[in-house]
């Protein structure tokens, strides 16, 4: 397999894994929360995803 293609595939796979993990975290966090806490939870999850992606 071409090394460039392998690196691109790894990058896409990593992005999909992080996206799926973020969705699962949001689902589990929002399932037992009240509506007044949901905005704070979503902001916190967004900060974690930004930190994982290296944007913060």
N, C-alpha and C positions, 0 to 999 in steps of 0.2 A: 504494500500500500504506500502511496506517495506520502511523504512526511507532512507536506502542506495540507493535504486532504485530511490526514489524521488529526492534525492540530485544529483544523476548522471543525471537524466532527466533535472533538473533545470540547471545544468552546461552546458549540450549540448544545451538547449534552449537559454541560455544566449549567448553562442558562436555564434549560428545561427543569433540571433538578431543583435549582434555587426557586424558580417560579412555582413549582409544585409544592415545595416546602412552605413557601409564603402563603399559598392558598390554604394548605392544611392548618397552618398556625392561625390564620384569620378565622377559619371555620370553627376551630376548637375554642378560640378566645371569644367569639361572638355567640356561641351556642348558649352559654350560661350567663350572659351579661344583660344588664338592663339597657334600655335604649339611650339613657343619658350618658352611659359610659362608652358607647360604641365609637364615637368620634375620637376619643382619647386612645382607644385600643388601635384603631386604624392608623393614627399618626405614629404610634409607637412601633407598629409593625413596619410601616414605611421607613422609619429611621433605621431599623435593623436591616432591612433589605438594602438600603443605600450604603450602610456600613459594609455589608458583605460584598457589594459590587465595587467598593473602593471609591465611592463618590463623596465620602464624607471624611 
